[in-house]
Amino acid sequence: MRFLRKPQINAVIITLVSLFYGSVFILISGHIEFERILEHGETLNSTFWNGWSDFLRQGNMKFLGYAYILTALVIDVITFIRKKDYDEYQTGILEKGIIIMGIALVALFPVALILFLSDPNYTAETIILLVVLHWSIVLTADLIYVIGWLRS
């Protein structure tokens, strides 16, 4: 994957996906239709799921959206300050990270199915939790990677 040698390509892809997720989270936060999906009377006896549902219902998704956009901007600033390409070692690490996160995304589908089957009322919460977990890990790993690259 020769295109991975250019850090700007990595930064642009991370930024585009983060802007998408961030915008969606900001737009649905506090939206009446989204809140209606989350109103199901706490059918699970789980403080985690009921707390996550309350977090979403109170419109706190916008903070995750802002955090995604801010993190992507930090990655962009670091990437565009340093005008050096990745070497072969760094490109290999980035390739392995992309493969691992792809496998993790595929592994989340059976988890989502099991959670959906346990209580279909929490479908929106389940999907959003899996998206938040996946993209938060991707952003955190990429930020650590870029900071490490800046220090090298």
PyMOL CGO cylinders between C-alpha atoms (Angstrom):
from pymol import cmd
from pymol.cgo import CYLINDER

trace = [
    CYLINDER, 0.00, 0.00, 0.00, 2.16, 2.75, -1.36, 0.3, 1, 1, 1, 1, 1, 1,
    CYLINDER, 2.16, 2.75, -1.36, -0.36, 5.50, -0.66, 0.3, 1, 1, 1, 1, 1, 1,
    CYLINDER, -0.36, 5.50, -0.66, 0.07, 4.93, 3.10, 0.3, 1, 1, 1, 1, 1, 1,
    CYLINDER, 0.07, 4.93, 3.10, 3.55, 6.42, 2.90, 0.3, 1, 1, 1, 1, 1, 1,
    CYLINDER, 3.55, 6.42, 2.90, 1.91, 9.85, 2.70, 0.3, 1, 1, 1, 1, 1, 1,
    CYLINDER, 1.91, 9.85, 2.70, 0.76, 10.92, 6.17, 0.3, 1, 1, 1, 1, 1, 1,
    CYLINDER, 0.76, 10.92, 6.17, -1.56, 13.50, 4.64, 0.3, 1, 1, 1, 1, 1, 1,
    CYLINDER, -1.56, 13.50, 4.64, -3.69, 10.73, 3.10, 0.3, 1, 1, 1, 1, 1, 1,
    CYLINDER, -3.69, 10.73, 3.10, -4.09, 9.12, 6.53, 0.3, 1, 1, 1, 1, 1, 1,
    CYLINDER, -4.09, 9.12, 6.53, -4.99, 12.49, 8.06, 0.3, 1, 1, 1, 1, 1, 1,
    CYLINDER, -4.99, 12.49, 8.06, -7.56, 13.29, 5.37, 0.3, 1, 1, 1, 1, 1, 1,
    CYLINDER, -7.56, 13.29, 5.37, -9.28, 9.90, 5.70, 0.3, 1, 1, 1, 1, 1, 1,
    CYLINDER, -9.28, 9.90, 5.70, -9.36, 10.15, 9.50, 0.3, 1, 1, 1, 1, 1, 1,
    CYLINDER, -9.36, 10.15, 9.50, -10.71, 13.69, 9.25, 0.3, 1, 1, 1, 1, 1, 1,
    CYLINDER, -10.71, 13.69, 9.25, -13.45, 12.83, 6.74, 0.3, 1, 1, 1, 1, 1, 1,
    CYLINDER, -13.45, 12.83, 6.74, -14.74, 9.90, 8.78, 0.3, 1, 1, 1, 1, 1, 1,
    CYLINDER, -14.74, 9.90, 8.78, -14.49, 11.90, 12.02, 0.3, 1, 1, 1, 1, 1, 1,
    CYLINDER, -14.49, 11.90, 12.02, -16.37, 14.81, 10.45, 0.3, 1, 1, 1, 1, 1, 1,
    CYLINDER, -16.37, 14.81, 10.45, -19.07, 12.42, 9.29, 0.3, 1, 1, 1, 1, 1, 1,
    CYLINDER, -19.07, 12.42, 9.29, -19.49, 10.77, 12.70, 0.3, 1, 1, 1, 1, 1, 1,
    CYLINDER, -19.49, 10.77, 12.70, -19.10, 14.08, 14.53, 0.3, 1, 1, 1, 1, 1, 1,
    CYLINDER, -19.10, 14.08, 14.53, -21.73, 15.78, 12.37, 0.3, 1, 1, 1, 1, 1, 1,
    CYLINDER, -21.73, 15.78, 12.37, -24.17, 12.90, 12.74, 0.3, 1, 1, 1, 1, 1, 1,
    CYLINDER, -24.17, 12.90, 12.74, -23.69, 12.83, 16.51, 0.3, 1, 1, 1, 1, 1, 1,
    CYLINDER, -23.69, 12.83, 16.51, -24.14, 16.60, 16.79, 0.3, 1, 1, 1, 1, 1, 1,
    CYLINDER, -24.14, 16.60, 16.79, -27.23, 16.58, 14.56, 0.3, 1, 1, 1, 1, 1, 1,
    CYLINDER, -27.23, 16.58, 14.56, -29.00, 13.69, 16.31, 0.3, 1, 1, 1, 1, 1, 1,
    CYLINDER, -29.00, 13.69, 16.31, -28.13, 14.93, 19.80, 0.3, 1, 1, 1, 1, 1, 1,
    CYLINDER, -28.13, 14.93, 19.80, -31.34, 16.20, 21.31, 0.3, 1, 1, 1, 1, 1, 1,
    CYLINDER, -31.34, 16.20, 21.31, -33.36, 15.53, 18.12, 0.3, 1, 1, 1, 1, 1, 1,
    CYLINDER, -33.36, 15.53, 18.12, -36.95, 14.62, 18.90, 0.3, 1, 1, 1, 1, 1, 1,
    CYLINDER, -36.95, 14.62, 18.90, -37.08, 11.63, 16.52, 0.3, 1, 1, 1, 1, 1, 1,
    CYLINDER, -37.08, 11.63, 16.52, -33.89, 10.18, 17.96, 0.3, 1, 1, 1, 1, 1, 1,
    CYLINDER, -33.89, 10.18, 17.96, -35.16, 10.65, 21.52, 0.3, 1, 1, 1, 1, 1, 1,
    CYLINDER, -35.16, 10.65, 21.52, -38.36, 8.86, 20.57, 0.3, 1, 1, 1, 1, 1, 1,
    CYLINDER, -38.36, 8.86, 20.57, -36.35, 5.81, 19.45, 0.3, 1, 1, 1, 1, 1, 1,
    CYLINDER, -36.35, 5.81, 19.45, -34.69, 5.71, 22.87, 0.3, 1, 1, 1, 1, 1, 1,
    CYLINDER, -34.69, 5.71, 22.87, -37.94, 5.78, 24.88, 0.3, 1, 1, 1, 1, 1, 1,
    CYLINDER, -37.94, 5.78, 24.88, -38.65, 2.17, 25.76, 0.3, 1, 1, 1, 1, 1, 1,
    CYLINDER, -38.65, 2.17, 25.76, -39.07, 2.18, 29.51, 0.3, 1, 1, 1, 1, 1, 1,
    CYLINDER, -39.07, 2.18, 29.51, -35.75, 0.64, 30.57, 0.3, 1, 1, 1, 1, 1, 1,
    CYLINDER, -35.75, 0.64, 30.57, -36.73, -2.94, 29.81, 0.3, 1, 1, 1, 1, 1, 1,
    CYLINDER, -36.73, -2.94, 29.81, -33.32, -4.33, 30.76, 0.3, 1, 1, 1, 1, 1, 1,
    CYLINDER, -33.32, -4.33, 30.76, -32.29, -4.66, 34.37, 0.3, 1, 1, 1, 1, 1, 1,
    CYLINDER, -32.29, -4.66, 34.37, -28.86, -3.27, 33.54, 0.3, 1, 1, 1, 1, 1, 1,
    CYLINDER, -28.86, -3.27, 33.54, -27.46, -0.09, 34.97, 0.3, 1, 1, 1, 1, 1, 1,
    CYLINDER, -27.46, -0.09, 34.97, -24.97, 0.13, 32.09, 0.3, 1, 1, 1, 1, 1, 1,
    CYLINDER, -24.97, 0.13, 32.09, -27.55, 0.00, 29.28, 0.3, 1, 1, 1, 1, 1, 1,
    CYLINDER, -27.55, 0.00, 29.28, -30.02, 2.21, 31.09, 0.3, 1, 1, 1, 1, 1, 1,
    CYLINDER, -30.02, 2.21, 31.09, -27.24, 4.70, 31.88, 0.3, 1, 1, 1, 1, 1, 1,
    CYLINDER, -27.24, 4.70, 31.88, -26.04, 4.65, 28.25, 0.3, 1, 1, 1, 1, 1, 1,
    CYLINDER, -26.04, 4.65, 28.25, -29.63, 5.19, 27.11, 0.3, 1, 1, 1, 1, 1, 1,
    CYLINDER, -29.63, 5.19, 27.11, -29.98, 8.14, 29.50, 0.3, 1, 1, 1, 1, 1, 1,
    CYLINDER, -29.98, 8.14, 29.50, -26.67, 9.57, 28.26, 0.3, 1, 1, 1, 1, 1, 1,
    CYLINDER, -26.67, 9.57, 28.26, -27.99, 9.48, 24.68, 0.3, 1, 1, 1, 1, 1, 1,
    CYLINDER, -27.99, 9.48, 24.68, -31.44, 10.75, 25.61, 0.3, 1, 1, 1, 1, 1, 1,
    CYLINDER, -31.44, 10.75, 25.61, -29.98, 13.78, 27.42, 0.3, 1, 1, 1, 1, 1, 1,
    CYLINDER, -29.98, 13.78, 27.42, -28.29, 14.93, 24.21, 0.3, 1, 1, 1, 1, 1, 1,
    CYLINDER, -28.29, 14.93, 24.21, -24.71, 14.20, 25.22, 0.3, 1, 1, 1, 1, 1, 1,
    CYLINDER, -24.71, 14.20, 25.22, -23.78, 12.71, 21.84, 0.3, 1, 1, 1, 1, 1, 1,
    CYLINDER, -23.78, 12.71, 21.84, -22.81, 16.20, 20.69, 0.3, 1, 1, 1, 1, 1, 1,
    CYLINDER, -22.81, 16.20, 20.69, -19.84, 16.14, 23.08, 0.3, 1, 1, 1, 1, 1, 1,
    CYLINDER, -19.84, 16.14, 23.08, -18.57, 12.94, 21.47, 0.3, 1, 1, 1, 1, 1, 1,
    CYLINDER, -18.57, 12.94, 21.47, -19.02, 14.58, 18.08, 0.3, 1, 1, 1, 1, 1, 1,
    CYLINDER, -19.02, 14.58, 18.08, -17.03, 17.64, 19.14, 0.3, 1, 1, 1, 1, 1, 1,
    CYLINDER, -17.03, 17.64, 19.14, -14.33, 15.39, 20.63, 0.3, 1, 1, 1, 1, 1, 1,
    CYLINDER, -14.33, 15.39, 20.63, -14.05, 13.45, 17.35, 0.3, 1, 1, 1, 1, 1, 1,
    CYLINDER, -14.05, 13.45, 17.35, -13.70, 16.63, 15.32, 0.3, 1, 1, 1, 1, 1, 1,
    CYLINDER, -13.70, 16.63, 15.32, -11.18, 18.13, 17.75, 0.3, 1, 1, 1, 1, 1, 1,
    CYLINDER, -11.18, 18.13, 17.75, -9.07, 14.95, 17.79, 0.3, 1, 1, 1, 1, 1, 1,
    CYLINDER, -9.07, 14.95, 17.79, -9.09, 14.84, 13.98, 0.3, 1, 1, 1, 1, 1, 1,
    CYLINDER, -9.09, 14.84, 13.98, -7.96, 18.46, 13.87, 0.3, 1, 1, 1, 1, 1, 1,
    CYLINDER, -7.96, 18.46, 13.87, -5.08, 17.70, 16.25, 0.3, 1, 1, 1, 1, 1, 1,
    CYLINDER, -5.08, 17.70, 16.25, -4.06, 14.80, 14.00, 0.3, 1, 1, 1, 1, 1, 1,
    CYLINDER, -4.06, 14.80, 14.00, -4.24, 17.14, 10.98, 0.3, 1, 1, 1, 1, 1, 1,
    CYLINDER, -4.24, 17.14, 10.98, -2.15, 19.85, 12.62, 0.3, 1, 1, 1, 1, 1, 1,
    CYLINDER, -2.15, 19.85, 12.62, 0.56, 17.40, 13.68, 0.3, 1, 1, 1, 1, 1, 1,
    CYLINDER, 0.56, 17.40, 13.68, 0.56, 15.74, 10.26, 0.3, 1, 1, 1, 1, 1, 1,
    CYLINDER, 0.56, 15.74, 10.26, 0.75, 18.94, 8.25, 0.3, 1, 1, 1, 1, 1, 1,
    CYLINDER, 0.75, 18.94, 8.25, 3.38, 20.57, 10.53, 0.3, 1, 1, 1, 1, 1, 1,
    CYLINDER, 3.38, 20.57, 10.53, 5.78, 17.75, 9.85, 0.3, 1, 1, 1, 1, 1, 1,
    CYLINDER, 5.78, 17.75, 9.85, 6.25, 17.46, 6.11, 0.3, 1, 1, 1, 1, 1, 1,
    CYLINDER, 6.25, 17.46, 6.11, 8.02, 14.12, 6.16, 0.3, 1, 1, 1, 1, 1, 1,
    CYLINDER, 8.02, 14.12, 6.16, 6.70, 10.85, 4.68, 0.3, 1, 1, 1, 1, 1, 1,
    CYLINDER, 6.70, 10.85, 4.68, 6.41, 7.67, 6.70, 0.3, 1, 1, 1, 1, 1, 1,
    CYLINDER, 6.41, 7.67, 6.70, 9.27, 5.23, 6.32, 0.3, 1, 1, 1, 1, 1, 1,
    CYLINDER, 9.27, 5.23, 6.32, 8.74, 1.50, 5.62, 0.3, 1, 1, 1, 1, 1, 1,
    CYLINDER, 8.74, 1.50, 5.62, 8.62, 0.61, 9.31, 0.3, 1, 1, 1, 1, 1, 1,
    CYLINDER, 8.62, 0.61, 9.31, 5.97, 3.24, 10.07, 0.3, 1, 1, 1, 1, 1, 1,
    CYLINDER, 5.97, 3.24, 10.07, 3.95, 2.27, 7.00, 0.3, 1, 1, 1, 1, 1, 1,
    CYLINDER, 3.95, 2.27, 7.00, 4.01, -1.36, 8.18, 0.3, 1, 1, 1, 1, 1, 1,
    CYLINDER, 4.01, -1.36, 8.18, 2.67, -0.35, 11.57, 0.3, 1, 1, 1, 1, 1, 1,
    CYLINDER, 2.67, -0.35, 11.57, -0.09, 1.68, 9.95, 0.3, 1, 1, 1, 1, 1, 1,
    CYLINDER, -0.09, 1.68, 9.95, -1.03, -1.24, 7.66, 0.3, 1, 1, 1, 1, 1, 1,
    CYLINDER, -1.03, -1.24, 7.66, -1.22, -3.62, 10.63, 0.3, 1, 1, 1, 1, 1, 1,
    CYLINDER, -1.22, -3.62, 10.63, -3.35, -1.12, 12.54, 0.3, 1, 1, 1, 1, 1, 1,
    CYLINDER, -3.35, -1.12, 12.54, -5.79, -0.83, 9.63, 0.3, 1, 1, 1, 1, 1, 1,
    CYLINDER, -5.79, -0.83, 9.63, -6.04, -4.61, 9.36, 0.3, 1, 1, 1, 1, 1, 1,
    CYLINDER, -6.04, -4.61, 9.36, -6.59, -5.04, 13.11, 0.3, 1, 1, 1, 1, 1, 1,
    CYLINDER, -6.59, -5.04, 13.11, -9.32, -2.38, 13.19, 0.3, 1, 1, 1, 1, 1, 1,
    CYLINDER, -9.32, -2.38, 13.19, -11.00, -3.99, 10.17, 0.3, 1, 1, 1, 1, 1, 1,
    CYLINDER, -11.00, -3.99, 10.17, -11.01, -7.34, 11.92, 0.3, 1, 1, 1, 1, 1, 1,
    CYLINDER, -11.01, -7.34, 11.92, -12.34, -5.68, 15.09, 0.3, 1, 1, 1, 1, 1, 1,
    CYLINDER, -12.34, -5.68, 15.09, -15.15, -4.09, 13.08, 0.3, 1, 1, 1, 1, 1, 1,
    CYLINDER, -15.15, -4.09, 13.08, -16.10, -7.44, 11.56, 0.3, 1, 1, 1, 1, 1, 1,
    CYLINDER, -16.10, -7.44, 11.56, -15.97, -9.04, 15.03, 0.3, 1, 1, 1, 1, 1, 1,
    CYLINDER, -15.97, -9.04, 15.03, -18.40, -6.43, 16.36, 0.3, 1, 1, 1, 1, 1, 1,
    CYLINDER, -18.40, -6.43, 16.36, -21.21, -7.68, 14.10, 0.3, 1, 1, 1, 1, 1, 1,
    CYLINDER, -21.21, -7.68, 14.10, -21.80, -10.93, 16.05, 0.3, 1, 1, 1, 1, 1, 1,
    CYLINDER, -21.80, -10.93, 16.05, -21.65, -8.93, 19.29, 0.3, 1, 1, 1, 1, 1, 1,
    CYLINDER, -21.65, -8.93, 19.29, -24.29, -6.57, 17.92, 0.3, 1, 1, 1, 1, 1, 1,
    CYLINDER, -24.29, -6.57, 17.92, -26.45, -9.51, 16.91, 0.3, 1, 1, 1, 1, 1, 1,
    CYLINDER, -26.45, -9.51, 16.91, -26.25, -11.07, 20.37, 0.3, 1, 1, 1, 1, 1, 1,
    CYLINDER, -26.25, -11.07, 20.37, -27.06, -7.74, 22.02, 0.3, 1, 1, 1, 1, 1, 1,
    CYLINDER, -27.06, -7.74, 22.02, -29.93, -7.17, 19.60, 0.3, 1, 1, 1, 1, 1, 1,
    CYLINDER, -29.93, -7.17, 19.60, -31.34, -10.62, 20.32, 0.3, 1, 1, 1, 1, 1, 1,
    CYLINDER, -31.34, -10.62, 20.32, -31.12, -10.07, 24.08, 0.3, 1, 1, 1, 1, 1, 1,
    CYLINDER, -31.12, -10.07, 24.08, -33.38, -7.01, 23.88, 0.3, 1, 1, 1, 1, 1, 1,
    CYLINDER, -33.38, -7.01, 23.88, -34.38, -5.45, 20.55, 0.3, 1, 1, 1, 1, 1, 1,
    CYLINDER, -34.38, -5.45, 20.55, -35.52, -2.31, 22.35, 0.3, 1, 1, 1, 1, 1, 1,
    CYLINDER, -35.52, -2.31, 22.35, -31.87, -1.32, 22.76, 0.3, 1, 1, 1, 1, 1, 1,
    CYLINDER, -31.87, -1.32, 22.76, -30.96, -1.60, 19.07, 0.3, 1, 1, 1, 1, 1, 1,
    CYLINDER, -30.96, -1.60, 19.07, -30.13, 2.10, 18.61, 0.3, 1, 1, 1, 1, 1, 1,
    CYLINDER, -30.13, 2.10, 18.61, -28.08, 2.17, 21.80, 0.3, 1, 1, 1, 1, 1, 1,
    CYLINDER, -28.08, 2.17, 21.80, -26.19, -0.97, 20.76, 0.3, 1, 1, 1, 1, 1, 1,
    CYLINDER, -26.19, -0.97, 20.76, -25.31, 0.28, 17.30, 0.3, 1, 1, 1, 1, 1, 1,
    CYLINDER, -25.31, 0.28, 17.30, -24.24, 3.68, 18.57, 0.3, 1, 1, 1, 1, 1, 1,
    CYLINDER, -24.24, 3.68, 18.57, -22.14, 2.12, 21.34, 0.3, 1, 1, 1, 1, 1, 1,
    CYLINDER, -22.14, 2.12, 21.34, -20.32, -0.11, 18.86, 0.3, 1, 1, 1, 1, 1, 1,
    CYLINDER, -20.32, -0.11, 18.86, -19.68, 2.83, 16.50, 0.3, 1, 1, 1, 1, 1, 1,
    CYLINDER, -19.68, 2.83, 16.50, -18.44, 4.98, 19.38, 0.3, 1, 1, 1, 1, 1, 1,
    CYLINDER, -18.44, 4.98, 19.38, -16.16, 2.25, 20.70, 0.3, 1, 1, 1, 1, 1, 1,
    CYLINDER, -16.16, 2.25, 20.70, -14.72, 1.43, 17.29, 0.3, 1, 1, 1, 1, 1, 1,
    CYLINDER, -14.72, 1.43, 17.29, -14.07, 4.98, 16.13, 0.3, 1, 1, 1, 1, 1, 1,
    CYLINDER, -14.07, 4.98, 16.13, -12.80, 6.13, 19.53, 0.3, 1, 1, 1, 1, 1, 1,
    CYLINDER, -12.80, 6.13, 19.53, -10.21, 3.36, 19.47, 0.3, 1, 1, 1, 1, 1, 1,
    CYLINDER, -10.21, 3.36, 19.47, -9.24, 4.23, 15.88, 0.3, 1, 1, 1, 1, 1, 1,
    CYLINDER, -9.24, 4.23, 15.88, -8.85, 7.92, 16.74, 0.3, 1, 1, 1, 1, 1, 1,
    CYLINDER, -8.85, 7.92, 16.74, -6.91, 7.26, 19.92, 0.3, 1, 1, 1, 1, 1, 1,
    CYLINDER, -6.91, 7.26, 19.92, -4.57, 4.80, 18.21, 0.3, 1, 1, 1, 1, 1, 1,
    CYLINDER, -4.57, 4.80, 18.21, -4.00, 7.18, 15.28, 0.3, 1, 1, 1, 1, 1, 1,
    CYLINDER, -4.00, 7.18, 15.28, -3.34, 10.11, 17.62, 0.3, 1, 1, 1, 1, 1, 1,
    CYLINDER, -3.34, 10.11, 17.62, -0.78, 8.07, 19.58, 0.3, 1, 1, 1, 1, 1, 1,
    CYLINDER, -0.78, 8.07, 19.58, 0.76, 6.92, 16.30, 0.3, 1, 1, 1, 1, 1, 1,
    CYLINDER, 0.76, 6.92, 16.30, 1.04, 10.47, 14.93, 0.3, 1, 1, 1, 1, 1, 1,
    CYLINDER, 1.04, 10.47, 14.93, 2.46, 11.82, 18.20, 0.3, 1, 1, 1, 1, 1, 1,
    CYLINDER, 2.46, 11.82, 18.20, 5.04, 9.02, 18.19, 0.3, 1, 1, 1, 1, 1, 1,
    CYLINDER, 5.04, 9.02, 18.19, 5.87, 9.82, 14.56, 0.3, 1, 1, 1, 1, 1, 1,
    CYLINDER, 5.87, 9.82, 14.56, 6.28, 13.51, 15.45, 0.3, 1, 1, 1, 1, 1, 1,
    CYLINDER, 6.28, 13.51, 15.45, 8.79, 12.62, 18.16, 0.3, 1, 1, 1, 1, 1, 1,
    CYLINDER, 8.79, 12.62, 18.16, 10.86, 10.34, 15.89, 0.3, 1, 1, 1, 1, 1, 1,
]
cmd.load_cgo(trace, "trace")
